Amino acid sequence: MALMTMWRRFLASGNFLLTVVLIGVLFIMGNYLSSRHYARWDLTRQQFTALSDQTRQTLTQLEEPLSIIVFYQSSHRLYPLIKDLLAEYERVSPKVQVEYVDPEQDIARAQQLVNEFQIDVNSPDAFHLVIFKSGSRHKYISDTDLADYDYAAMTMQGEPRVKAFKGEAAFTSSILSVTQAEQPLLWFTSGHGEKSTAAADTAGLSELTRYLEQQNIRVEAVNLLQHTEIPSDVKLVVIAGPTRRFTEQELALLQTALEQGGRLLALIDPLADTGLDGLLEEWGIALGMDIVVDPARQLPFVSAANLFVTDYTEHPITEKMKTLMTLFPLARSVRPTQPAPEGMTVTSLALTSDTGWGESKTSVGVFEFDAGEDLKGPVSIAAAAERGSAADGGAPTRLVVIGDSEFLIDAQLSNVGNRDFLLGAVFWLIEQEQRIGIGPKTIEALKLNLTGTQLSNFLWLSLLAMPLACGGLGIGMWWRRRR
């Protein structure tokens, strides 16, 4: 009998030991498999750490090691967003290495970074930087490049609310800046009343220039009369809101460049006599002598000519614009010619609603649709044209024409739709389509709005009903045990 008891105890102990061993083996195997097949899922509503296809393509094409140094205080409110996003960058590409340096905790390393990258310690953003380094090239961005702030909703401590996180766009652009073999050069024409790229006022293009430079794009303002040709390193010529005519010499220069696979972005305001009409028609795009009006897309308390667009066609430029709105303070119609020139593919980009029209009586001041005289909606406000392709053995000619230049001035560029539409056009023109559509992630301020009745019910439920339910359950269990 004693022997049987000992045998049962031995079996029980053996079973227990075997169970512990098996659990340990399963735990080790689970950890091994998870390390070999690592996966993360972003379950947040805004998909804060989910990378776009453009960023993934950029990361998978990295040929050299890329070092990213997060020079941030760990208590900074952007730090968790930065850390989560960069973890995804590391996961996608083994060539990405991220280092986190808190300038308050690692003073020696912080001083080393200040000396190595010549950081201005007197700058307010000196200790809120993300540094990108590949080979001998480096670039750093500050928290002002990473977020949009709502200053109207400042907290009691005086800090504005973060309303949008722009980390992915800023990080991917910086990676391209330090890894791209060349920096694309854009020429902005001058001498015809165009908007200035340097003017830091509401009617200038200084913000646009800053955005382009953040995208690793060089901007130069040039007078075409001082040149006999457009150099091959100029990837795009931009004509932004001219008010005077181009000379025959300048038109010939642009025509020659387009015939040789050049790129042109023309922003032509209504009623402007620029002399570009004939050149653009040769390439399949017609400028309307009108002002576009759309009562269904009219901004409140302003003229019907001050409109917004939410209808876009299928094109790489507008692929990511479906949920965005582009504001056009004053636009003319821009549409494909019928028929299109041989070998040209011409596409409208942005359209009014069916109730919009192109008002031909621009001097009257009263907008009213006249059948037979006005252009019936939906009216095209922008168009893109292309001839040839890289598969044909040469560089394709590309043009984008937009019937308004006011939509990209400093006063308007704060609208995300305006900025993305313009950047999308630039990226398509310089053949960097993989960079189109990396937009900011909006941080919503969630509020629970309750009526007086709902609030009263909630208080009764939390202060009275729930305690009574717990008490009743306890009394019931006590009574049951007594019986």
C-alpha positions in Angstrom: 0.0 0.0 0.0 2.8 2.4 0.9 4.5 1.4 -2.3 1.4 2.4 -4.4 1.2 5.7 -2.6 4.8 6.5 -3.3 4.4 5.5 -7.0 1.4 7.8 -7.3 3.3 10.7 -5.8 6.2 10.0 -8.1 3.8 10.0 -11.1 2.2 13.2 -9.9 5.6 14.9 -9.5 6.7 13.6 -12.9 3.6 14.9 -14.5 4.0 18.3 -12.9 7.7 18.4 -13.9 6.9 17.4 -17.5 4.2 20.1 -17.6 6.6 22.8 -16.4 9.2 21.6 -19.0 6.7 21.6 -21.8 5.4 25.1 -20.9 9.0 26.3 -20.8 9.7 24.7 -24.3 6.6 26.3 -25.7 7.6 29.7 -24.2 11.1 29.5 -25.7 9.7 28.4 -29.1 7.1 31.2 -29.1 9.8 33.8 -28.4 12.1 32.3 -31.1 9.4 32.3 -33.7 8.2 35.8 -32.8 11.8 37.1 -33.1 12.2 35.4 -36.5 8.8 36.5 -37.8 8.3 39.9 -36.0 5.1 41.7 -36.8 3.4 44.8 -35.5 -0.2 45.9 -36.0 -1.3 49.5 -35.7 -4.8 49.5 -34.3 -5.0 53.2 -33.7 -7.8 55.0 -35.5 -5.5 57.3 -37.5 -2.9 54.6 -38.2 -0.1 56.7 -36.7 2.7 54.2 -37.3 1.4 52.6 -40.5 3.8 53.5 -43.2 2.7 54.5 -46.7 3.7 52.5 -49.8 6.0 55.4 -50.8 7.9 55.3 -47.6 8.2 51.5 -47.7 9.6 51.8 -51.3 12.1 54.4 -50.2 13.3 52.2 -47.3 13.6 49.0 -49.3 15.7 50.9 -51.9 18.3 52.0 -49.4 21.8 50.9 -50.4 23.9 52.3 -47.6 23.4 52.2 -43.8 21.3 55.1 -42.5 21.7 56.4 -39.0 18.9 58.3 -37.3 19.6 60.0 -34.0 16.6 61.2 -31.9 18.0 64.1 -29.9 15.0 64.7 -27.7 14.0 64.9 -24.1 12.1 61.7 -23.3 9.5 63.8 -21.6 8.7 65.8 -24.8 5.1 65.2 -26.0 6.2 64.3 -29.5 8.7 61.7 -28.2 6.3 58.7 -28.1 5.0 59.5 -31.6 8.5 59.7 -32.9 9.7 56.5 -31.2 6.7 54.5 -32.4 7.0 55.7 -36.0 10.8 55.1 -36.2 10.3 51.6 -34.8 8.4 50.8 -38.0 11.2 52.3 -40.1 13.6 50.0 -38.4 11.4 47.0 -38.9 11.0 47.7 -42.7 14.7 48.2 -43.4 17.7 46.5 -41.7 19.9 49.4 -42.9 18.1 51.8 -40.6 19.6 52.2 -37.1 18.0 54.5 -34.6 19.7 55.9 -31.5 17.9 57.8 -28.8 19.8 60.5 -26.9 18.2 62.5 -24.1 20.3 65.7 -23.7 19.4 66.0 -20.0 20.4 62.4 -19.1 23.4 61.8 -21.5 25.3 65.1 -21.4 28.5 63.6 -22.8 26.8 62.2 -25.9 24.8 65.3 -26.3 27.9 67.5 -26.4 29.5 65.1 -28.9 26.4 65.5 -31.2 26.5 69.3 -30.8 30.1 69.4 -31.9 29.7 66.8 -34.7 26.7 68.3 -36.4 27.4 72.0 -35.4 24.1 72.4 -33.6 23.3 75.9 -32.5 22.7 75.5 -28.7 21.1 78.9 -28.5 18.3 77.9 -30.9 15.0 77.1 -29.1 14.9 73.8 -31.0 18.5 72.8 -30.3 17.5 69.9 -28.1 14.4 68.8 -30.0 16.0 67.4 -33.2 15.9 64.2 -35.3 19.2 63.8 -37.1 19.6 61.7 -40.3 23.1 60.7 -41.4 24.3 58.5 -44.3 27.9 58.5 -45.3 29.2 62.1 -45.2 25.8 63.7 -45.6 23.5 64.7 -42.8 20.3 66.7 -42.1 18.3 67.4 -39.0 14.7 68.5 -38.4 13.1 70.1 -35.4 9.7 69.7 -33.7 8.3 72.6 -35.8 8.8 70.4 -38.9 7.1 67.5 -37.3 3.8 68.9 -36.1 1.1 71.4 -36.8 -0.1 73.2 -33.7 -3.5 74.7 -32.8 -2.7 78.0 -31.0 -6.3 78.8 -30.5 -6.6 75.8 -28.1 -3.6 76.6 -25.9 -3.6 75.0 -22.5 -3.4 76.8 -19.2 0.4 76.2 -19.2 0.6 78.1 -22.5 1.3 75.2 -24.8 -0.6 74.9 -28.1 -2.4 71.6 -28.9 -0.8 69.3 -31.4 -3.4 69.0 -34.2 -1.4 67.0 -36.8 1.8 64.9 -36.7 3.9 65.2 -39.9 6.6 62.7 -38.9 6.4 60.3 -41.9 6.6 63.0 -44.5 9.5 64.8 -42.7 11.4 61.6 -42.0 11.1 60.2 -45.5 12.0 63.5 -47.1 15.1 63.7 -44.9 16.1 60.2 -45.8 15.9 61.1 -49.5 17.9 64.3 -48.7 20.9 62.3 -47.4 20.7 59.3 -49.7 19.7 60.8 -53.1 22.5 61.2 -55.6 21.3 64.6 -56.8 19.1 67.4 -55.5 16.4 68.4 -58.1 16.6 72.0 -59.3 13.5 74.1 -60.0 13.6 77.3 -61.9 10.9 79.9 -61.1 10.6 82.4 -63.9 10.8 86.2 -63.1 10.4 89.4 -65.0 6.7 89.1 -65.8 5.1 90.1 -62.5 5.4 86.5 -61.1 5.0 85.9 -57.4 8.2 86.1 -55.5 9.8 83.0 -54.0 11.6 85.2 -51.5 8.8 87.5 -50.4 7.9 86.7 -46.8 4.4 88.1 -46.9 0.9 86.7 -47.4 1.1 87.1 -51.2 4.6 85.6 -51.6 5.8 82.1 -52.1 8.3 81.9 -49.2 6.3 79.1 -47.5 6.2 77.1 -50.8 9.9 77.6 -51.1 10.5 76.3 -47.6 8.3 73.3 -48.2 10.2 72.4 -51.5 13.5 72.8 -49.7 12.3 70.4 -47.0 11.6 68.0 -49.8 15.3 68.2 -50.9 14.4 70.4 -53.9 16.5 73.5 -54.8 14.7 76.6 -55.9 16.1 79.4 -58.0 14.4 82.5 -59.4 15.7 83.2 -63.0 15.1 85.6 -65.9 14.8 83.5 -69.0 16.1 86.4 -71.1 19.5 85.9 -69.5 19.7 82.4 -70.8 20.1 80.9 -74.3 19.0 77.4 -73.1 17.6 75.6 -70.1 20.3 73.4 -68.6 19.8 69.7 -68.3 20.1 69.8 -64.5 16.9 72.0 -64.3 14.3 69.4 -63.6 11.3 71.8 -63.8 10.4 75.3 -64.9 7.7 77.0 -62.8 5.7 80.0 -64.1 3.8 81.3 -61.0 1.2 84.0 -61.7 2.7 86.2 -64.5 0.9 89.4 -65.3 2.9 90.4 -68.4 3.6 88.8 -71.7 6.6 86.5 -72.4 8.8 87.5 -75.3 9.2 85.4 -78.5 12.7 84.5 -77.3 11.4 83.2 -74.0 8.6 81.2 -75.7 11.1 79.7 -78.1 13.3 78.7 -75.2 10.4 77.0 -73.4 9.3 75.3 -76.6 12.7 73.9 -77.2 13.0 72.6 -73.7 9.6 70.8 -73.9 10.6 69.2 -77.3 13.7 67.8 -75.6 11.7 66.2 -72.7 11.5 69.2 -70.4 8.9 69.8 -67.7 6.7 72.9 -67.1 4.4 73.9 -64.3 2.3 76.9 -65.3 0.0 78.7 -62.8 -2.0 81.2 -64.9 -4.6 83.6 -63.3 -7.8 84.7 -65.0 -7.6 87.6 -67.4 -3.8 87.6 -67.4 -2.4 88.2 -70.9 0.8 86.2 -70.8 1.3 85.1 -74.4 1.5 81.5 -73.2 -1.9 80.4 -74.7 -0.5 79.3 -78.1 2.4 77.4 -76.5 0.2 75.5 -74.1 -2.3 74.6 -76.8 0.4 73.1 -78.9 0.9 70.7 -76.0 -2.8 69.9 -75.6 -4.0 72.3 -72.9 -6.4 75.3 -73.5 -6.7 78.3 -71.2 -10.3 79.6 -70.9 -11.0 83.4 -71.1 -13.3 83.2 -68.1 -13.6 83.0 -64.3 -14.8 79.7 -62.8 -17.9 80.0 -60.6 -19.5 77.3 -58.5 -22.3 78.2 -56.1 -22.3 74.6 -54.7 -18.6 74.9 -53.8 -18.6 78.5 -52.6 -16.9 79.5 -49.4 -19.3 81.3 -46.9 -19.5 85.1 -47.0 -17.3 85.5 -50.1 -17.7 85.7 -53.9 -18.9 82.7 -55.8 -15.6 82.8 -57.7 -13.8 82.0 -54.4 -14.4 78.3 -54.5 -13.1 74.9 -53.3 -12.7 71.6 -55.2 -13.3 68.1 -53.9 -13.7 66.4 -57.2 -10.6 64.9 -58.8 -9.9 62.6 -61.7 -7.8 59.5 -61.7 -4.2 60.6 -62.0 -1.0 60.0 -60.0 -1.1 63.7 -58.9 -4.5 63.3 -57.3 -4.3 59.7 -56.2 -4.2 60.7 -52.5 -6.4 63.7 -52.8 -9.8 62.1 -52.5 -10.5 63.2 -49.0 -8.9 66.6 -49.3 -10.2 70.0 -50.3 -8.3 72.5 -52.5 -9.1 76.2 -52.2 -8.9 78.4 -55.3 -9.4 82.1 -54.6 -9.9 83.0 -58.2 -9.5 80.5 -61.1 -9.9 80.2 -64.8 -10.8 77.1 -66.7 -8.0 74.9 -67.9 -9.0 71.9 -70.1 -7.6 69.5 -72.6 -7.8 70.5 -76.3 -10.1 68.5 -78.5 -8.7 66.6 -80.2 -5.4 66.1 -78.2 -2.2 66.6 -80.2 -0.8 63.4 -81.6 1.1 61.3 -79.0 -0.1 63.4 -76.1 -2.1 62.2 -73.1 -4.0 65.0 -71.5 -6.0 64.7 -68.3 -8.1 67.1 -66.3 -7.1 67.0 -62.6 -9.6 69.1 -60.6 -13.2 69.8 -61.4 -16.1 71.9 -60.2 -19.5 70.3 -59.4 -22.1 70.0 -62.1 -23.5 73.4 -61.0 -20.3 75.2 -61.7 -19.5 77.1 -64.9 -16.9 79.3 -66.6 -18.2 82.9 -66.6 -17.3 84.6 -69.9 -18.6 88.1 -68.9 -15.8 88.8 -66.6 -16.3 92.6 -66.5 -19.9 92.6 -65.4 -19.3 91.6 -61.8 -22.5 89.6 -61.6 -22.2 85.9 -62.1 -25.1 84.2 -64.0 -24.9 81.2 -66.3 -25.6 82.0 -69.9 -26.2 78.9 -72.0 -24.3 79.0 -75.3 -21.8 81.6 -73.9 -20.5 80.2 -70.7 -18.7 76.9 -70.2 -21.0 74.4 -68.6 -19.9 72.4 -65.5 -18.2 70.4 -64.4 -15.4 72.7 -65.3 -11.7 71.7 -65.3 -9.4 74.0 -63.3 -6.2 72.1 -63.8 -4.8 69.7 -66.4 -1.7 67.5 -66.9 -0.2 66.5 -70.2 2.4 63.9 -71.1 4.1 62.8 -74.3 6.2 59.7 -74.5 7.5 57.5 -71.6 10.7 56.2 -70.2 9.9 52.9 -71.9 10.3 54.7 -75.3 14.0 55.3 -74.6 13.9 59.0 -73.6 12.6 61.4 -71.0 8.8 62.0 -71.4 7.7 65.6 -71.8 5.3 66.6 -68.9 3.2 69.7 -68.3 0.8 70.7 -65.5 -1.3 73.9 -66.0 -3.4 75.3 -63.1 -5.8 78.2 -63.6 -4.9 80.0 -60.4 -1.7 81.0 -58.7 -3.2 82.5 -55.6 -3.9 79.0 -54.1 -0.2 78.5 -53.3 0.6 81.9 -51.7 1.7 81.9 -48.1 -1.8 82.9 -46.9 -3.4 79.8 -48.6 -0.7 77.2 -48.2 -1.6 76.3 -44.7 -4.5 74.4 -46.2 -3.3 70.8 -46.5 -5.2 70.2 -49.8 -3.5 73.2 -51.5 -0.1 72.0 -50.3 -0.6 68.4 -51.3 -2.0 69.3 -54.7 1.0 71.5 -55.5 3.6 69.0 -54.2 1.9 66.2 -56.0 2.2 68.1 -59.3 5.9 68.8 -58.6 6.7 65.2 -57.7 4.9 63.9 -60.8 6.7 66.4 -63.0 10.2 65.5 -61.7 9.3 61.8 -61.8 9.3 61.2 -58.1 5.8 59.8 -57.9 6.7 57.6 -55.0 6.7 60.7 -52.8 3.1 61.7 -53.5 0.5 61.6 -50.8 2.6 61.2 -47.6 0.3 63.4 -45.5 0.1 64.4 -41.8 -1.8 62.3 -39.3 -4.5 64.3 -37.6 -4.7 64.1 -33.8 -8.3 64.4 -32.9 -9.3 66.1 -29.6 -12.0 63.6 -28.6 -14.8 64.9 -26.4 -17.8 63.2 -24.8 -20.7 65.6 -25.2 -23.6 64.7 -22.9 -26.9 66.3 -22.5 -28.2 67.2 -19.0 -30.4 64.1 -18.9 -27.5 61.8 -19.9 -25.1 63.4 -17.4 -27.7 63.0 -14.6 -28.3 59.3 -15.6 -24.5 58.7 -15.6 -24.1 60.2 -12.1 -27.0 58.1 -10.7 -25.5 55.0 -12.3 -22.0 55.6 -11.0 -22.8 57.0 -7.6 -25.9 54.9 -6.6 -26.8 52.0 -8.9 -23.4 50.4 -9.2 -22.7 50.5 -5.4 -26.1 49.1 -4.7 -25.6 46.3 -7.2 -22.3 45.4 -5.6 -23.9 45.5 -2.1 -26.8 43.4 -3.3 -24.5 40.8 -4.8 -22.5 40.6 -1.5 -25.7 40.2 0.6 -27.0 37.5 -1.8 -23.8 35.5 -1.5 -23.8 35.8 2.3 -27.4 34.7 2.5 -26.7 31.7 0.2 -23.8 30.6 2.4 -26.0 30.8 5.5 -28.5 28.4 4.0 
